[in-house]
Amino acid sequence: MGAYAGVDLGATHIRAVIGDETGSIVSSHKTETPRGPAGIAVTEAVLDAIRQACDAADIAPENPANLPDTIDRIPLTGPVENLIGSERVSLHNDANAGVIGERFYSDRSPDDMVYLTISSGVGAGVAVDGNILSGWDGNAGEVGHLTIDPHGFMTCGCGHDGHWEAYCSGENIPRYATQLHREDPVETALPIETEEFSAADIFEYAGEDEFASHVLDQICHWNAIGVANIVHAYAPLVVYVGGAVALNNPEQVLNPIRERLDDMVMSNIPDIQLTQFGDDVVVRGALASALTGGTGDPSQRV
């Protein structure tokens, strides 16, 4: 029986899983992502996570890693190839891994689908006609940088105005609320002036606090515009939504999108669903990539 590995390298944690030929996870290991002092520390942590997951599955990697030392870059594919003794190693961003995983484990395995993540940032993995879109520079699917507000009220972290991520990501929701409050300093129970003010406060107070409800309504409006743009650009049959903002507030995030799409979309409206796999969607996608050569298509197992 073959064994396959998937790794989710995130800003906070590294998850490694070992799966069998069916895609079932047989072991896993989770560790914190190193903060430095150099990129090699991240490489070593990824390799160690794979080793620990292999140990738990009673599988031995074939070769020791021969690690190059570097400061400015994080070497990943080469050291992992050395560790497992195989050149079949693929590197995807988290959103592309997400759509690969959703496609592989879906009951329908649709050729046209999107995985949308609303977390610290906003991004998407896109499958069109069975092809996972990446673009020549890997930046296809960067939907967080769609311009949804032509007035450019908020500036995105990339430096441009009016981008989706500047309004609706977990990092920027409190910034957006603060800017709205400065424009119209109404009374609110939100802890706007504190360092602890976060996106979670908006979702908690919405429905009870008028200003929080207004902020959430605006966020839902921008999310619906963003998803409508995705629908018109890629014509997906289903859009799976993940990321911490959506996972922690599924009804408040997804229901308004579903309710508003009919007024915005001229073509077929896709099924809008919360990801089936919670925080594990990316690492499952990495495993599915290993099983299918990066397609997520169960019929193309390698």
Backbone bond lengths (Angstrom), bond angles and torsions (degrees), N, CA, C in turn:
res aa  C-N    CA-C-N  psi(-1)  N-CA   C-N-CA  omega(-1)  CA-C   N-CA-C  phi
1 M - - - 1.469 - - 1.514 109.29 -
2 G 1.330 116.65 133.21 1.448 120.81 179.70 1.516 111.74 -76.68
3 A 1.318 115.14 157.04 1.463 121.32 176.37 1.517 108.97 -124.86
4 Y 1.331 116.05 143.07 1.451 121.86 -176.50 1.514 109.08 -133.42
5 A 1.331 115.46 146.68 1.465 120.08 -178.51 1.515 110.20 -117.77
6 G 1.322 115.66 144.63 1.455 121.89 172.76 1.514 108.83 -132.81
7 V 1.337 116.90 140.54 1.459 121.94 -178.32 1.514 109.59 -131.38
8 D 1.334 115.80 132.83 1.464 122.68 173.27 1.522 107.25 -109.72
9 L 1.333 116.11 108.45 1.461 121.83 177.70 1.519 107.98 -95.81
10 G 1.317 116.61 104.96 1.448 121.62 -179.45 1.517 111.92 -111.25
11 A 1.317 115.62 174.74 1.462 120.11 -178.93 1.520 112.14 -68.26
12 T 1.340 116.71 -27.48 1.466 120.73 -176.82 1.508 112.63 -106.33
13 H 1.336 116.41 -43.39 1.459 120.05 -175.43 1.525 111.68 -133.36
14 I 1.324 114.69 157.86 1.453 123.52 170.64 1.516 107.14 -114.15
15 R 1.335 116.90 127.31 1.456 121.96 176.31 1.516 108.24 -117.08
16 A 1.320 116.19 131.47 1.457 121.66 173.65 1.516 108.75 -123.18
17 V 1.330 116.54 137.45 1.455 120.82 177.20 1.518 109.15 -130.73
18 I 1.318 115.36 152.00 1.453 123.18 171.28 1.517 107.15 -114.10
19 G 1.329 116.56 130.44 1.455 121.26 -179.69 1.506 111.86 -126.32
20 D 1.323 114.93 162.62 1.462 119.83 176.89 1.528 110.07 -95.27
21 E 1.331 115.63 -170.15 1.464 119.83 -174.07 1.529 113.18 -70.49
22 T 1.323 117.59 -14.49 1.462 120.49 177.89 1.524 111.98 -89.36
23 G 1.340 117.15 -9.36 1.451 120.68 -175.42 1.511 113.26 93.11
24 S 1.330 117.74 1.44 1.465 121.23 177.67 1.526 109.57 -74.66
25 I 1.328 116.10 135.96 1.457 121.03 179.24 1.521 109.51 -80.83
26 V 1.332 115.96 125.84 1.464 120.06 -179.06 1.528 112.04 -105.40
27 S 1.320 117.45 -19.69 1.466 120.13 175.88 1.520 108.95 -159.93
28 S 1.330 116.05 160.76 1.457 120.05 179.07 1.515 110.07 -153.36
29 H 1.319 114.83 162.00 1.464 121.06 175.08 1.518 108.51 -148.57
30 K 1.332 116.50 137.97 1.449 122.32 -178.86 1.518 109.42 -128.28
31 T 1.337 115.81 136.51 1.459 120.81 179.62 1.518 109.23 -145.66
32 E 1.309 117.16 165.00 1.457 120.63 178.56 1.527 110.68 -75.91
33 T 1.319 116.34 145.29 1.464 121.64 176.16 1.518 109.35 -76.43
34 P 1.337 117.82 125.31 1.470 120.04 179.78 1.520 112.23 -62.61
35 R 1.312 116.06 150.67 1.468 122.58 178.51 1.522 112.22 -98.93
36 G 1.277 118.62 10.11 1.455 122.67 -178.62 1.518 109.89 134.29
37 P 1.323 117.62 -163.13 1.469 126.93 11.37 1.524 114.61 -82.27
38 A 1.354 117.10 -7.89 1.468 119.75 -179.11 1.520 108.29 -143.53
39 G 1.342 115.21 167.53 1.450 120.30 -179.64 1.511 113.12 -58.99
40 I 1.317 117.60 -28.93 1.457 121.12 -178.32 1.518 111.21 -61.64
41 A 1.343 117.49 -27.47 1.469 120.39 178.76 1.522 110.48 -63.55
42 V 1.334 116.83 -37.05 1.461 121.03 177.97 1.523 109.82 -68.85
43 T 1.325 116.34 -43.22 1.464 120.56 177.30 1.518 110.76 -56.26
44 E 1.314 116.33 -48.74 1.464 120.84 -177.96 1.523 111.13 -63.45
45 A 1.329 116.65 -36.70 1.463 119.94 178.92 1.526 111.00 -67.10
46 V 1.339 117.37 -39.63 1.465 121.02 176.67 1.525 110.19 -62.34
47 L 1.323 116.58 -46.70 1.468 120.64 -179.84 1.526 110.68 -62.66
48 D 1.332 116.74 -41.34 1.459 119.67 180.00 1.528 111.06 -65.51
49 A 1.339 117.05 -38.47 1.464 120.23 178.03 1.528 110.40 -62.24
50 I 1.339 116.60 -41.02 1.473 119.73 177.48 1.522 109.81 -64.20
51 R 1.338 117.00 -44.11 1.470 120.16 179.71 1.528 110.86 -59.53
52 Q 1.340 116.13 -45.22 1.466 119.63 -178.27 1.526 110.92 -64.08
53 A 1.335 116.66 -40.81 1.459 119.62 177.82 1.524 110.67 -65.93
54 C 1.337 116.99 -38.05 1.463 120.74 176.19 1.521 111.18 -63.62
55 D 1.326 116.88 -43.09 1.466 120.23 178.57 1.524 110.94 -59.24
56 A 1.337 115.76 -42.59 1.462 119.99 -179.27 1.525 111.65 -65.28
57 A 1.341 116.50 -27.91 1.464 120.84 178.68 1.525 112.08 -94.33
58 D 1.337 116.92 3.80 1.462 122.80 -178.40 1.526 111.32 58.85
59 I 1.358 114.20 43.17 1.468 121.66 177.76 1.524 108.07 -121.95
60 A 1.320 116.38 135.80 1.459 120.04 -179.79 1.519 110.11 -103.95
61 P 1.370 119.25 123.75 1.468 120.43 170.76 1.517 110.05 -58.13
62 E 1.321 116.52 149.82 1.455 119.54 -170.07 1.510 114.52 -79.70
63 N 1.331 118.17 -31.19 1.458 119.79 -173.39 1.515 110.63 -137.61
64 P 1.323 117.65 151.99 1.463 119.65 172.10 1.515 110.20 -72.78
65 A 1.309 115.78 151.90 1.475 119.80 179.85 1.508 110.74 -80.14
66 N 1.318 115.86 137.87 1.455 122.50 174.79 1.520 106.71 -107.24
67 L 1.335 116.05 96.31 1.460 120.52 -167.15 1.523 112.55 -91.02
68 P 1.302 119.13 123.58 1.459 120.90 171.01 1.519 109.73 -77.32
69 D 1.314 117.87 144.20 1.461 121.35 -179.80 1.521 109.31 -96.14
70 T 1.321 116.69 131.72 1.460 121.19 178.84 1.502 109.28 -154.37
71 I 1.294 116.92 157.06 1.456 121.48 -179.99 1.518 110.70 -106.76
72 D 1.323 117.62 -43.67 1.458 121.18 -170.65 1.519 113.82 -82.44
73 R 1.319 118.71 -20.77 1.460 121.60 -177.67 1.517 109.84 -125.60
74 I 1.332 115.82 157.15 1.463 121.37 176.67 1.523 107.63 -107.84
75 P 1.333 119.40 103.48 1.458 121.48 179.20 1.519 109.84 -73.70
76 L 1.345 116.83 126.09 1.451 119.50 -175.80 1.524 112.88 -126.74
77 T 1.344 116.95 -59.62 1.451 118.00 -170.77 1.537 112.26 -63.26
78 G 1.329 117.33 -42.65 1.462 119.80 -179.92 1.512 113.01 -60.77
79 P 1.342 119.37 -52.98 1.461 120.00 177.82 1.518 113.71 -60.16
80 V 1.338 117.82 -37.39 1.463 119.52 178.38 1.528 109.96 -67.17
81 E 1.341 118.03 -39.90 1.461 120.76 175.83 1.520 110.76 -58.61
82 N 1.336 116.31 -42.00 1.457 119.79 178.96 1.527 111.47 -65.48
83 L 1.324 115.81 -39.52 1.467 120.04 -177.47 1.515 111.98 -64.06
84 I 1.332 117.56 -45.34 1.460 120.56 -173.77 1.523 113.06 -96.92
85 G 1.333 117.00 -4.68 1.460 120.15 178.79 1.511 113.59 67.54
86 S 1.332 117.16 39.85 1.467 120.95 -179.00 1.514 109.03 -149.98
87 E 1.340 115.68 145.56 1.459 120.57 175.48 1.527 112.07 -92.11
88 R 1.324 117.11 1.26 1.465 120.88 -178.78 1.531 109.96 -86.68
89 V 1.327 115.50 65.45 1.461 122.25 178.16 1.521 108.19 -120.03
90 S 1.324 116.79 127.09 1.464 122.07 179.74 1.521 109.59 -117.62
91 L 1.331 115.42 145.17 1.458 121.78 178.57 1.531 108.37 -118.73
92 H 1.344 116.10 122.10 1.457 121.79 179.86 1.526 109.43 -125.86
93 N 1.337 116.98 155.18 1.453 117.40 167.67 1.532 108.50 -74.28
94 D 1.342 116.47 168.94 1.459 119.43 -171.39 1.524 112.66 -63.91
95 A 1.332 117.92 -37.69 1.457 120.30 -177.73 1.525 111.46 -68.72
96 N 1.327 117.95 -40.60 1.457 120.28 176.85 1.524 111.17 -65.06
97 A 1.335 116.16 -40.10 1.462 118.81 174.93 1.520 110.28 -61.10
98 G 1.331 116.93 -37.12 1.451 120.75 179.44 1.513 112.85 -62.39
99 V 1.328 117.77 -44.82 1.463 119.43 -179.08 1.521 111.02 -70.83
100 I 1.329 117.35 -32.81 1.467 120.31 175.34 1.524 110.02 -62.48
101 G 1.339 116.44 -43.11 1.458 120.14 179.78 1.515 112.49 -67.89
102 E 1.328 116.98 -43.87 1.459 120.07 179.78 1.531 110.54 -61.66
103 R 1.313 116.21 -39.74 1.464 119.55 -179.13 1.530 111.19 -67.68
104 F 1.307 117.04 -43.35 1.462 121.17 -176.20 1.525 111.53 -65.51
105 Y 1.325 116.22 -43.72 1.464 119.89 -173.99 1.525 112.93 -91.32
106 S 1.322 118.57 -3.91 1.452 121.46 -179.65 1.524 110.97 -69.83
107 D 1.329 116.13 147.37 1.469 120.34 175.50 1.526 110.96 -65.47
108 R 1.344 116.06 -29.54 1.466 120.22 -176.77 1.529 113.20 -97.30
109 S 1.328 117.48 -25.67 1.465 122.66 -175.66 1.519 111.96 48.59
110 P 1.344 118.56 53.68 1.471 120.21 -174.53 1.525 112.18 -66.15
111 D 1.332 114.81 146.26 1.465 120.44 178.32 1.528 111.99 -75.95
112 D 1.336 116.94 -19.29 1.462 121.21 -176.20 1.530 108.73 -124.50
113 M 1.312 115.75 105.04 1.456 120.57 -175.83 1.522 109.99 -158.05
114 V 1.329 115.68 164.51 1.461 121.93 -179.65 1.522 108.64 -135.65
115 Y 1.314 115.68 138.95 1.463 121.10 166.87 1.525 106.61 -108.75
116 L 1.331 116.11 118.01 1.461 122.81 -178.95 1.518 108.92 -107.64
117 T 1.318 117.29 126.22 1.456 120.83 176.22 1.521 109.86 -109.60
118 I 1.336 115.28 126.75 1.462 122.37 174.45 1.511 106.01 -117.39
119 S 1.288 115.78 98.06 1.463 121.68 -173.96 1.519 108.09 -138.35
120 S 1.329 118.01 -134.45 1.462 120.02 174.91 1.515 110.46 -62.87
121 G 1.333 116.63 -25.43 1.450 123.58 171.18 1.520 109.16 -130.51
122 V 1.319 116.96 -175.76 1.462 122.74 176.33 1.522 107.53 -126.47
123 G 1.325 117.02 129.56 1.457 120.75 179.35 1.504 110.62 -157.97
124 A 1.321 117.58 173.48 1.460 121.06 -178.54 1.517 110.84 -147.40
125 G 1.313 114.05 146.17 1.448 122.17 166.44 1.519 107.59 -105.66
126 V 1.323 117.41 136.29 1.465 121.42 -170.24 1.532 110.13 -128.18
127 A 1.332 115.21 131.21 1.461 121.56 170.96 1.527 108.16 -114.91
128 V 1.327 116.91 124.48 1.458 123.14 177.64 1.527 108.33 -126.95
129 D 1.333 116.31 124.15 1.470 121.39 -178.31 1.528 111.28 52.57
130 G 1.319 115.98 34.92 1.455 120.62 177.44 1.510 115.15 83.54
131 N 1.325 117.85 0.70 1.463 121.88 -179.53 1.523 110.65 -104.46
132 I 1.316 116.89 130.96 1.452 121.88 175.24 1.525 107.52 -81.28
133 L 1.326 116.92 119.09 1.459 120.49 -176.62 1.520 110.42 -81.77
134 S 1.320 115.63 131.03 1.469 119.87 175.73 1.519 111.95 -127.90
135 G 1.329 117.99 -30.05 1.456 120.56 -178.47 1.512 111.69 83.13
136 W 1.315 115.68 160.48 1.476 119.53 -175.18 1.518 112.13 -63.55
137 D 1.350 117.12 -27.79 1.463 119.61 180.00 1.528 112.10 -112.54
138 G 1.335 116.93 12.13 1.452 120.72 177.42 1.512 115.13 81.37
139 N 1.328 118.22 7.13 1.458 121.14 -173.01 1.524 114.31 -104.19
140 A 1.326 118.46 9.73 1.463 118.99 172.02 1.522 108.54 -65.25
141 G 1.317 116.19 142.42 1.460 119.45 -179.49 1.513 114.76 88.79
142 E 1.326 117.35 6.54 1.471 119.89 177.45 1.522 109.79 -78.91
143 V 1.331 114.82 62.96 1.460 119.64 -173.83 1.525 112.47 -70.31
144 G 1.317 117.40 -18.54 1.460 119.75 176.34 1.515 112.56 -60.50
145 H 1.336 116.39 -17.31 1.456 120.93 179.61 1.527 112.26 -106.11
146 L 1.337 115.92 17.58 1.462 119.30 165.55 1.523 108.99 -67.08
147 T 1.321 117.21 138.41 1.458 120.45 176.08 1.522 108.80 -81.51
148 I 1.317 116.77 110.52 1.466 120.89 -179.79 1.523 111.67 -104.15
149 D 1.334 116.52 -16.94 1.464 120.64 -179.72 1.522 109.09 -125.73
150 P 1.332 118.08 100.59 1.466 119.88 -177.57 1.523 112.89 -65.64
151 H 1.320 117.45 -17.43 1.462 119.76 177.89 1.529 112.07 -78.65
152 G 1.330 117.10 -15.22 1.455 120.78 174.06 1.518 114.51 61.94
153 F 1.339 116.13 42.57 1.459 120.34 -178.84 1.525 111.54 -60.82
154 M 1.340 116.85 -37.76 1.466 121.47 -179.47 1.526 110.01 -113.82
155 T 1.326 115.91 143.98 1.458 122.77 176.36 1.518 109.51 -99.51
156 C 1.313 115.90 128.70 1.459 122.18 -179.90 1.529 110.63 -74.03
157 G 1.319 115.98 160.26 1.459 120.43 176.54 1.510 113.42 -61.15
158 C 1.353 116.63 -20.53 1.465 120.46 177.80 1.517 111.78 -78.17
159 G 1.348 116.31 -9.71 1.456 120.15 178.21 1.519 115.04 102.82
160 H 1.343 117.48 -7.64 1.455 121.19 -179.69 1.522 110.36 -100.70
161 D 1.328 115.31 156.39 1.467 120.97 -174.56 1.525 111.68 -94.98
162 G 1.338 115.20 148.80 1.456 121.55 170.06 1.507 116.26 80.82
163 H 1.330 118.84 11.08 1.450 120.43 -177.59 1.531 111.22 -78.22
164 W 1.328 115.75 148.01 1.465 123.34 -178.43 1.531 111.22 -51.26
165 E 1.314 117.32 -47.38 1.458 122.11 -176.61 1.528 112.15 -59.73
166 A 1.321 117.58 -29.43 1.461 121.24 -177.93 1.522 112.67 -68.80
167 Y 1.322 116.50 -17.55 1.461 121.60 -176.60 1.534 112.20 -107.64
168 C 1.321 117.97 -36.12 1.464 120.89 -162.74 1.519 115.81 -119.50
169 S 1.316 118.79 -3.86 1.462 119.44 177.52 1.526 110.23 -76.93
170 G 1.320 115.78 158.06 1.454 119.81 179.65 1.511 113.44 -58.30
171 E 1.320 116.22 -34.70 1.462 120.36 179.71 1.528 111.52 -71.38
172 N 1.332 116.74 -32.89 1.466 119.70 -170.97 1.521 115.42 -101.72
173 I 1.315 118.60 -13.21 1.462 120.06 177.37 1.525 112.00 -56.01
174 P 1.343 119.58 -48.07 1.468 118.02 178.03 1.526 113.16 -64.77
175 R 1.328 118.26 -32.68 1.462 121.00 175.83 1.515 110.55 -64.47
176 Y 1.321 115.85 -42.81 1.461 121.07 179.29 1.525 110.28 -62.92
177 A 1.329 116.50 -45.55 1.468 120.32 179.10 1.527 110.97 -60.96
178 T 1.310 116.24 -40.62 1.466 120.19 179.97 1.524 111.06 -63.70
179 Q 1.338 116.34 -43.03 1.459 119.87 179.05 1.529 111.48 -64.73
180 L 1.335 117.17 -40.92 1.460 120.14 177.24 1.527 111.01 -62.03
181 H 1.313 116.00 -38.37 1.470 119.99 -178.51 1.525 110.96 -70.27
182 R 1.315 116.63 -33.52 1.465 119.29 177.08 1.525 110.95 -67.56
183 E 1.338 115.80 -33.26 1.462 119.79 177.54 1.531 110.95 -70.08
184 D 1.335 115.58 -35.32 1.466 120.58 -177.75 1.531 108.12 -143.08
185 P 1.332 118.16 84.46 1.466 122.42 -172.81 1.530 113.52 -73.08
186 V 1.322 115.21 70.37 1.459 120.31 178.63 1.529 109.83 -80.38
187 E 1.313 115.33 165.47 1.458 120.00 178.38 1.529 109.37 -72.01
188 T 1.321 115.85 136.34 1.462 121.02 -178.51 1.519 110.43 -152.19
189 A 1.310 115.29 150.37 1.462 121.02 176.10 1.524 112.22 -85.17
190 L 1.319 117.03 -7.07 1.464 120.18 -179.99 1.533 110.53 -64.70
191 P 1.336 117.17 139.53 1.474 120.42 179.06 1.521 112.09 -80.51
192 I 1.317 116.46 57.99 1.461 121.69 -171.33 1.524 112.55 -61.28
193 E 1.314 117.42 -36.21 1.462 120.44 -173.83 1.530 113.17 -85.97
194 T 1.320 118.28 7.28 1.464 120.53 -178.41 1.525 110.86 -104.24
195 E 1.316 115.81 156.53 1.462 120.75 178.19 1.522 111.66 -69.36
196 E 1.325 116.55 -22.35 1.462 120.38 -176.61 1.520 112.72 -83.09
197 F 1.327 117.70 -6.97 1.468 121.02 -178.23 1.524 110.15 -56.68
198 S 1.333 117.00 127.77 1.459 121.09 -174.60 1.513 111.01 -142.32
199 A 1.326 115.19 173.08 1.461 120.43 177.27 1.527 111.37 -59.06
200 A 1.325 116.71 -33.83 1.467 120.22 -179.06 1.519 111.21 -58.72
201 D 1.337 117.61 -33.34 1.468 120.76 179.82 1.523 111.25 -64.26
202 I 1.328 117.75 -38.68 1.462 121.28 179.60 1.521 109.89 -60.43
203 F 1.334 116.27 -48.81 1.461 120.09 -178.03 1.529 111.44 -67.96
204 E 1.320 117.55 -32.83 1.459 120.91 -179.98 1.523 111.92 -70.12
205 Y 1.327 117.18 -42.00 1.466 121.06 -174.35 1.536 113.27 -88.14
206 A 1.331 117.41 -17.49 1.462 119.68 -179.67 1.525 110.09 -59.97
207 G 1.320 116.06 135.96 1.453 121.14 -176.28 1.513 112.89 97.58
208 E 1.339 115.54 -22.19 1.461 120.95 177.91 1.524 111.40 -113.70
209 D 1.309 116.53 -35.05 1.458 122.68 -178.76 1.531 108.44 -109.12
210 E 1.318 117.50 127.04 1.467 121.11 -173.91 1.523 112.06 -62.46
211 F 1.328 116.86 -41.47 1.467 118.73 -178.58 1.520 110.28 -69.10
212 A 1.334 118.35 -42.80 1.465 120.88 177.76 1.522 110.70 -59.94
213 S 1.328 116.64 -39.54 1.468 120.56 178.06 1.522 110.77 -63.74
214 H 1.329 116.62 -39.16 1.471 120.48 177.97 1.521 111.05 -64.66
215 V 1.330 116.75 -44.23 1.469 120.21 179.38 1.526 110.10 -60.45
216 L 1.336 116.70 -46.64 1.465 119.42 -179.26 1.523 111.36 -63.20
217 D 1.320 117.36 -38.91 1.460 120.47 178.14 1.528 110.82 -61.69
218 Q 1.318 117.30 -39.49 1.466 120.83 177.56 1.523 110.82 -66.80
219 I 1.324 116.64 -42.34 1.465 120.48 178.66 1.528 110.06 -60.62
220 C 1.327 116.32 -43.19 1.463 120.38 178.86 1.523 111.18 -63.14
221 H 1.319 116.61 -36.83 1.466 121.15 177.87 1.526 110.51 -62.63
222 W 1.331 116.53 -47.02 1.464 119.70 179.47 1.526 111.05 -65.40
223 N 1.336 117.20 -39.81 1.469 119.78 178.11 1.520 111.17 -61.02
224 A 1.322 116.54 -42.11 1.466 119.64 -179.98 1.525 111.15 -64.44
225 I 1.329 117.24 -40.51 1.468 120.49 176.36 1.525 110.09 -61.13
226 G 1.327 116.82 -45.07 1.456 120.55 -179.96 1.509 112.25 -60.79
227 V 1.333 116.97 -45.30 1.463 120.02 179.81 1.518 110.67 -67.47
228 A 1.328 118.11 -38.07 1.465 120.55 176.38 1.529 110.97 -59.48
229 N 1.318 116.71 -40.14 1.468 119.96 177.06 1.525 111.18 -64.30
230 I 1.329 116.47 -39.11 1.464 120.49 176.76 1.527 110.16 -61.70
231 V 1.328 116.72 -43.72 1.465 121.02 -179.04 1.523 110.57 -62.29
232 H 1.323 117.08 -45.01 1.460 119.42 -179.47 1.524 112.25 -69.02
233 A 1.314 117.39 -30.61 1.469 120.14 -178.40 1.524 112.72 -79.18
234 Y 1.352 118.28 -37.82 1.461 120.38 -168.75 1.527 114.79 -122.55
235 A 1.339 119.30 -11.00 1.469 123.33 178.54 1.523 112.81 50.57
236 P 1.319 118.82 54.33 1.466 120.07 178.81 1.524 112.09 -75.46
237 L 1.324 115.90 152.23 1.460 120.87 172.29 1.518 111.36 -80.68
238 V 1.321 115.79 -30.07 1.455 121.07 -178.89 1.517 108.94 -145.29
239 V 1.321 116.01 143.00 1.455 122.20 173.12 1.529 107.15 -119.80
240 Y 1.326 115.61 113.66 1.457 120.75 173.91 1.523 107.88 -90.95
241 V 1.318 116.36 136.24 1.459 121.03 -176.60 1.528 108.94 -118.10
242 G 1.325 115.42 130.73 1.456 121.43 177.42 1.512 110.31 -136.71
243 G 1.317 116.61 -161.56 1.456 122.00 -175.49 1.514 110.15 91.69
244 A 1.325 116.13 154.93 1.461 121.44 -171.00 1.524 113.25 -59.13
245 V 1.338 117.78 -39.59 1.468 119.76 -178.27 1.521 110.22 -61.40
246 A 1.333 116.92 -45.73 1.465 120.56 -179.42 1.520 112.03 -72.53
247 L 1.311 117.04 -42.14 1.465 120.23 -176.95 1.523 111.85 -65.12
248 N 1.323 116.73 -35.51 1.462 120.18 -178.60 1.530 113.01 -83.06
249 N 1.339 116.78 -16.79 1.467 120.57 -176.65 1.532 110.13 -140.66
250 P 1.323 117.99 56.56 1.470 119.67 -169.90 1.518 114.40 -61.31
251 E 1.312 118.39 -44.18 1.461 119.90 -177.44 1.529 111.08 -69.72
252 Q 1.332 116.44 -40.43 1.466 119.93 -178.51 1.524 112.15 -70.18
253 V 1.319 117.23 -24.74 1.469 120.63 179.95 1.526 111.51 -92.25
254 L 1.341 117.94 -48.44 1.459 120.40 -170.87 1.523 113.63 -82.14
255 N 1.318 117.89 -40.43 1.469 119.07 -176.32 1.525 113.01 -58.81
256 P 1.341 119.72 -44.83 1.472 119.05 178.11 1.523 113.22 -63.13
257 I 1.324 117.63 -32.82 1.464 119.39 176.40 1.514 109.64 -64.10
258 R 1.327 116.26 -48.41 1.468 120.49 179.56 1.526 111.12 -58.22
259 E 1.331 116.42 -42.21 1.459 121.29 -175.59 1.529 112.47 -68.71
260 R 1.325 118.17 -29.17 1.462 120.91 -171.55 1.524 114.30 -99.19
261 L 1.333 117.44 -14.66 1.462 119.12 -174.16 1.518 112.51 -63.62
262 D 1.325 117.27 -34.36 1.466 119.36 -177.24 1.522 111.83 -60.42
263 D 1.321 117.01 -29.95 1.468 120.82 179.31 1.522 112.88 -83.65
264 M 1.325 117.31 -7.20 1.453 120.49 -173.69 1.521 114.24 -117.72
265 V 1.326 117.29 -23.54 1.465 121.00 -170.16 1.523 110.51 -105.91
266 M 1.342 116.65 131.82 1.457 120.97 -179.28 1.528 112.22 -94.37
267 S 1.338 116.68 -11.47 1.463 120.73 -177.77 1.530 109.06 -110.75
268 N 1.323 116.19 -162.61 1.462 120.35 -179.66 1.528 110.77 -65.82
269 I 1.312 115.23 136.08 1.464 120.45 179.36 1.521 108.82 -90.31
270 P 1.323 117.83 124.43 1.460 119.85 -177.37 1.526 112.20 -76.70
271 D 1.310 114.22 166.75 1.454 121.55 171.96 1.534 107.64 -73.91
272 I 1.327 117.02 126.43 1.473 121.51 179.12 1.515 107.72 -104.40
273 Q 1.333 117.31 116.03 1.455 121.52 -174.71 1.525 111.22 -132.07
274 L 1.328 115.44 147.53 1.456 119.78 169.96 1.521 108.19 -69.68
275 T 1.333 116.94 142.93 1.464 119.62 177.68 1.518 111.37 -51.13
276 Q 1.305 115.48 144.79 1.469 121.10 -178.04 1.522 112.77 -76.10
277 F 1.336 117.82 -13.63 1.459 119.61 -164.94 1.523 115.01 -123.82
278 G 1.337 117.09 9.92 1.454 119.78 175.84 1.513 112.65 56.81
279 D 1.323 116.23 -135.63 1.467 121.11 -178.89 1.523 113.03 -69.37
280 D 1.328 117.68 -14.06 1.462 120.60 -176.23 1.521 113.71 -88.65
281 V 1.330 118.30 1.60 1.459 119.54 -173.28 1.527 111.67 -62.05
282 V 1.332 117.86 -37.94 1.463 119.67 -177.14 1.525 111.27 -71.79
283 V 1.323 116.63 -44.39 1.460 118.40 -178.69 1.527 110.38 -69.63
284 R 1.324 118.01 -32.34 1.463 120.23 173.91 1.533 110.16 -66.53
285 G 1.329 116.08 -35.97 1.453 119.39 176.25 1.511 112.39 -65.23
286 A 1.332 115.98 -37.83 1.464 119.23 176.77 1.525 110.60 -63.48
287 L 1.333 116.17 -40.99 1.460 120.11 176.81 1.523 110.81 -64.41
288 A 1.337 116.81 -44.26 1.466 120.75 178.79 1.524 111.33 -62.47
289 S 1.331 117.41 -34.40 1.463 121.04 176.83 1.521 110.77 -61.91
290 A 1.343 115.84 -42.92 1.462 119.58 178.83 1.524 111.60 -63.38
291 L 1.336 115.87 -33.23 1.463 120.44 -177.98 1.525 113.11 -77.68
292 T 1.324 117.37 -26.84 1.472 120.60 -170.42 1.516 114.05 -123.22
293 G 1.303 118.00 11.88 1.457 119.74 -179.85 1.512 112.87 68.19
294 G 1.346 116.62 28.54 1.455 121.00 174.47 1.512 115.77 89.66
295 T 1.364 118.57 4.34 1.457 120.98 -176.83 1.519 113.20 -94.88
296 G 1.324 117.85 -29.93 1.443 121.65 -172.49 1.515 113.79 77.28
297 D 1.326 117.48 0.38 1.458 122.88 -178.55 1.533 108.77 -84.81
298 P 1.342 118.91 113.43 1.475 119.86 -177.36 1.515 113.66 -58.93
299 S 1.322 118.25 -22.94 1.464 120.64 -179.79 1.521 112.21 -77.41
300 Q 1.332 117.40 -8.32 1.456 121.00 -176.81 1.531 111.64 -113.08
301 R 1.302 115.92 39.56 1.470 119.76 177.78 1.522 109.79 -62.31
302 V 1.324 115.34 138.09 1.475 119.24 -178.13 1.529 109.68 -98.35
